[in-house]
Amino acid sequence: MPGWDPELSAQEIQKQRIDQMDGKYGRHVRGEIEPEGPPHGCEVKVSDRTEIVHLKFRTEEAFDKVSRRKQRRPPEILEFVRLKKAVVRLVVQHNKDNCNGKTGKNKPEATRANPKSFQWNHYNRINAAFFQKLVPKAVCLLSGGLDSATCLAFARREGFDCYAISFDYGQRHRVELEAARRVASALRASDHRIAKIDLRIFGHSALTDEIAVPKGRDERAMNAEIPITYVPARNTIFLSFALAWAEVLEANEIFIGVNALDYSGYPDCRPEFIHAFERMSNLATKAGVEGRTRVHIRTPLIELSKAAIVTLAHELGVPFELTHSCYDPDDLGRPCGACDSCILRAKGFREAGIADPACA
């Protein structure tokens, strides 16, 4: 989206999308039209705390797509009436503090209110309840590292309302979880959950067992075999949790920052794995079987080099200083600079010609 600002909230992005697209489903009219034909409902008085808002859809089909979604009505909406020709009328009650001015005394015959007194924060509440298609939801896996932070920022720029999920899986340090919290907050995720699971019961990884982290290896050694830092079936487990949350949220998109180039040879970062999991996802959920969702596993970084990821992250405004990539940090959380992850990160920043503030 042109002019995207990482400081924008999901509601502000929603407003931009409405303004730029003139509505995906139709035109949102704030007190500007007189709907044709009589309304199917009772007239409601308009006071200095009540507005009538008309929302006009391009087609009846577009209205049906939105109205079929079972949304909980915000308390401000006193009435939701369907009019003729794909027009709905909302009667909205608001606080005086949220108005630019008063509409005057009660006007029983009023059919429209002063649009200047209807504030965007209320309009956003209506959109959140009835027009969620304009800001689609996405679940984003967030480890706190460079790649996952870039993936979250990418999803935000694409206009998604992002729900970040991280995992306390028994990893050898908790620095990355603190980094994930900072990144989720900085990139304005709508929600951030940390799922607690214990993969130490299986072990067999330098990240979850008493096994030394390999250090000082060159790229040829990294790619010679699957490294001991591989955690058995980790991405399969993580994506399963993300899929469950996506089903609850009725989100069609799951973002994961896997990479098939500079990836240390992990088998669950390959395109073949992602495609297979996506196919499975649409067979394994109630929402998928009923046709309410069609899950897509989004991997915007999968074919990028580490240098290209760093460049993209820089363009997206990712706060590099908040991210953490090291497998074996010291007691103060500082990166070791010698593990595979540190080496690949340093290589990416070096080739991109960008300084890494996390290593300053």
BELKA-V96815 format. One record per residue. N is the residue number from 1. PSI is psi in degrees with one decimal (NA if undefined). BURIAL is b if it has 24 or more other ideal C-beta (glycine too) atoms within 12 Angstrom, else e. Layout:
# BELKA-V96815
<<N & PSI & BURIAL> <N & PSI & BURIAL>>
This chain:
# BELKA-V96815
<<1 & 125.5 & b> <2 & 137.3 & e> <3 & 18.5 & e> <4 & 137.5 & b> <5 & 122.2 & e> <6 & -14.7 & b> <7 & -12.0 & e> <8 & 142.0 & b> <9 & 169.5 & e> <10 & -36.6 & b> <11 & -36.7 & b> <12 & -37.7 & b> <13 & -39.9 & b> <14 & -43.7 & b> <15 & -41.8 & b> <16 & -43.4 & b> <17 & -40.4 & b> <18 & -45.8 & b> <19 & -41.4 & e> <20 & -34.4 & e> <21 & -9.0 & e> <22 & 29.1 & e> <23 & 128.4 & b> <24 & -34.7 & b> <25 & -16.0 & b> <26 & -174.8 & b> <27 & 132.1 & e> <28 & 115.4 & b> <29 & 117.1 & b> <30 & 91.1 & b> <31 & 28.2 & b> <32 & -8.7 & e> <33 & 161.4 & e> <34 & 107.2 & e> <35 & 143.4 & b> <36 & 142.1 & e> <37 & 160.4 & e> <38 & 146.8 & e> <39 & 152.4 & b> <40 & 73.6 & e> <41 & -179.5 & e> <42 & 150.1 & e> <43 & 145.3 & e> <44 & 135.6 & b> <45 & 148.0 & b> <46 & 126.3 & b> <47 & -171.2 & b> <48 & -3.1 & b> <49 & 12.7 & b> <50 & 139.4 & b> <51 & 148.8 & b> <52 & 125.8 & b> <53 & 127.8 & b> <54 & 131.7 & b> <55 & 118.5 & b> <56 & 126.5 & b> <57 & 153.9 & b> <58 & -38.2 & e> <59 & 161.3 & e> <60 & -36.8 & e> <61 & -39.9 & e> <62 & -40.0 & b> <63 & -43.9 & b> <64 & -36.9 & e> <65 & -37.6 & e> <66 & -44.0 & b> <67 & -23.3 & b> <68 & -22.2 & e> <69 & 125.9 & e> <70 & 99.8 & e> <71 & 145.8 & e> <72 & 126.1 & e> <73 & 129.6 & e> <74 & 149.3 & e> <75 & -21.4 & e> <76 & -23.8 & b> <77 & 110.7 & b> <78 & -30.1 & b> <79 & 141.0 & b> <80 & 104.9 & b> <81 & 133.0 & b> <82 & 126.2 & b> <83 & -174.9 & b> <84 & 161.3 & e> <85 & 51.0 & e> <86 & 36.5 & b> <87 & 134.0 & b> <88 & 151.5 & b> <89 & 127.9 & b> <90 & 133.7 & b> <91 & 117.3 & b> <92 & 130.7 & b> <93 & 137.5 & b> <94 & 169.2 & b> <95 & 150.5 & e> <96 & -31.8 & e> <97 & -19.3 & e> <98 & 19.8 & e> <99 & 148.3 & b> <100 & -24.7 & e> <101 & 173.9 & e> <102 & 149.5 & e> <103 & -0.5 & b> <104 & -164.8 & e> <105 & 173.5 & e> <106 & 135.8 & e> <107 & 89.4 & e> <108 & -28.7 & e> <109 & 3.7 & e> <110 & 137.6 & e> <111 & -8.0 & b> <112 & 155.0 & b> <113 & 166.6 & b> <114 & 114.9 & b> <115 & -23.9 & b> <116 & -22.4 & e> <117 & -5.1 & b> <118 & 115.9 & b> <119 & 152.9 & b> <120 & -30.7 & b> <121 & -33.4 & e> <122 & -40.4 & b> <123 & -36.7 & b> <124 & -39.1 & b> <125 & -39.9 & b> <126 & -46.2 & b> <127 & -38.9 & b> <128 & -32.5 & b> <129 & -36.3 & b> <130 & -12.3 & b> <131 & 45.3 & b> <132 & -17.0 & b> <133 & -24.9 & b> <134 & -27.9 & b> <135 & 84.2 & b> <136 & 147.8 & b> <137 & 151.4 & b> <138 & 141.5 & b> <139 & 129.4 & b> <140 & 122.6 & b> <141 & 128.5 & b> <142 & 111.9 & b> <143 & -19.9 & b> <144 & -5.2 & b> <145 & 177.8 & b> <146 & -47.6 & b> <147 & -47.2 & b> <148 & -33.8 & b> <149 & -40.7 & b> <150 & -39.5 & b> <151 & -42.3 & b> <152 & -45.3 & b> <153 & -37.6 & b> <154 & -45.5 & b> <155 & -39.6 & b> <156 & -42.5 & b> <157 & -32.0 & b> <158 & -2.9 & b> <159 & 13.4 & b> <160 & 147.1 & b> <161 & 106.3 & b> <162 & 134.9 & b> <163 & 110.2 & b> <164 & 140.5 & b> <165 & 131.2 & b> <166 & 170.6 & b> <167 & 127.2 & b> <168 & 89.4 & b> <169 & 14.9 & b> <170 & 19.7 & b> <171 & 159.1 & b> <172 & -13.0 & b> <173 & 159.9 & b> <174 & 6.3 & e> <175 & -39.2 & b> <176 & -29.2 & b> <177 & -39.1 & b> <178 & -38.9 & e> <179 & -40.6 & b> <180 & -41.3 & b> <181 & -44.0 & b> <182 & -43.6 & b> <183 & -43.7 & b> <184 & -40.6 & b> <185 & -44.9 & e> <186 & -35.1 & b> <187 & 10.0 & b> <188 & 47.7 & b> <189 & 141.5 & b> <190 & -29.9 & b> <191 & 150.8 & b> <192 & 117.5 & b> <193 & 145.0 & b> <194 & 112.9 & b> <195 & 130.7 & b> <196 & 113.5 & e> <197 & 157.6 & e> <198 & 97.5 & e> <199 & 1.3 & b> <200 & -20.0 & e> <201 & -21.3 & e> <202 & -34.8 & e> <203 & -141.0 & e> <204 & 32.5 & e> <205 & 144.7 & b> <206 & -14.4 & b> <207 & -15.4 & b> <208 & 9.5 & b> <209 & 171.7 & e> <210 & 64.9 & e> <211 & 136.3 & e> <212 & 140.6 & e> <213 & 125.6 & b> <214 & 140.8 & b> <215 & 155.7 & b> <216 & 23.0 & e> <217 & 149.4 & b> <218 & 174.1 & e> <219 & -33.7 & e> <220 & -42.0 & e> <221 & -37.6 & e> <222 & -39.0 & b> <223 & -1.1 & e> <224 & -32.2 & e> <225 & 167.3 & e> <226 & 122.4 & e> <227 & 161.8 & b> <228 & -10.6 & b> <229 & -6.6 & b> <230 & 128.9 & b> <231 & 121.2 & b> <232 & 121.3 & b> <233 & 24.1 & e> <234 & -50.7 & b> <235 & -30.0 & b> <236 & -44.1 & b> <237 & -46.2 & b> <238 & -44.3 & b> <239 & -30.6 & b> <240 & -41.7 & b> <241 & -44.3 & b> <242 & -38.4 & b> <243 & -41.6 & b> <244 & -43.9 & b> <245 & -38.5 & b> <246 & -37.7 & b> <247 & -42.4 & b> <248 & -40.2 & e> <249 & -9.6 & b> <250 & 43.4 & b> <251 & 137.6 & b> <252 & -12.8 & b> <253 & 135.0 & b> <254 & 123.8 & b> <255 & 133.9 & b> <256 & 137.8 & b> <257 & 42.6 & b> <258 & 157.0 & b> <259 & 131.5 & b> <260 & 3.2 & b> <261 & -78.4 & b> <262 & 76.6 & b> <263 & 9.3 & b> <264 & 17.1 & b> <265 & 16.1 & b> <266 & 128.8 & b> <267 & -25.6 & b> <268 & 21.0 & b> <269 & 4.3 & b> <270 & 151.8 & e> <271 & -36.2 & e> <272 & -41.2 & e> <273 & -45.9 & b> <274 & -44.5 & b> <275 & -41.0 & e> <276 & -40.3 & e> <277 & -38.3 & b> <278 & -43.7 & b> <279 & -44.2 & e> <280 & -38.5 & e> <281 & -36.7 & b> <282 & -1.1 & b> <283 & -13.7 & e> <284 & -1.2 & e> <285 & 153.3 & b> <286 & -43.4 & e> <287 & -36.4 & b> <288 & -44.3 & b> <289 & -37.7 & e> <290 & -6.6 & e> <291 & 13.2 & e> <292 & -25.1 & e> <293 & 154.9 & b> <294 & 101.4 & b> <295 & 134.4 & b> <296 & 130.3 & b> <297 & 111.5 & b> <298 & 127.6 & b> <299 & 72.3 & b> <300 & -14.0 & b> <301 & 1.0 & b> <302 & -29.3 & b> <303 & 15.7 & e> <304 & 143.5 & b> <305 & 166.6 & b> <306 & -36.3 & b> <307 & -40.0 & b> <308 & -34.2 & b> <309 & -43.8 & b> <310 & -43.3 & b> <311 & -44.5 & e> <312 & -44.7 & b> <313 & -40.4 & b> <314 & -42.6 & b> <315 & -32.7 & e> <316 & -9.0 & b> <317 & 28.7 & b> <318 & 130.3 & b> <319 & 90.2 & b> <320 & -36.5 & b> <321 & -16.7 & e> <322 & -12.9 & b> <323 & 160.8 & b> <324 & 128.6 & b> <325 & -13.7 & b> <326 & 140.0 & b> <327 & -23.9 & b> <328 & 65.5 & b> <329 & 163.0 & b> <330 & -175.2 & e> <331 & -20.9 & e> <332 & 4.1 & e> <333 & 9.8 & e> <334 & 141.0 & e> <335 & 147.5 & b> <336 & -28.8 & b> <337 & 0.1 & b> <338 & -13.7 & e> <339 & 168.7 & b> <340 & -42.9 & b> <341 & -42.6 & b> <342 & -41.4 & b> <343 & -44.6 & b> <344 & -37.3 & b> <345 & -46.7 & b> <346 & -39.8 & b> <347 & -42.8 & b> <348 & -46.0 & b> <349 & -39.4 & b> <350 & -47.1 & e> <351 & -27.1 & e> <352 & -12.7 & b> <353 & 32.0 & e> <354 & 135.4 & b> <355 & 142.2 & e> <356 & 104.2 & b> <357 & -21.6 & e> <358 & -18.9 & b> <359 & 8.5 & b> <360 & NA & e>>
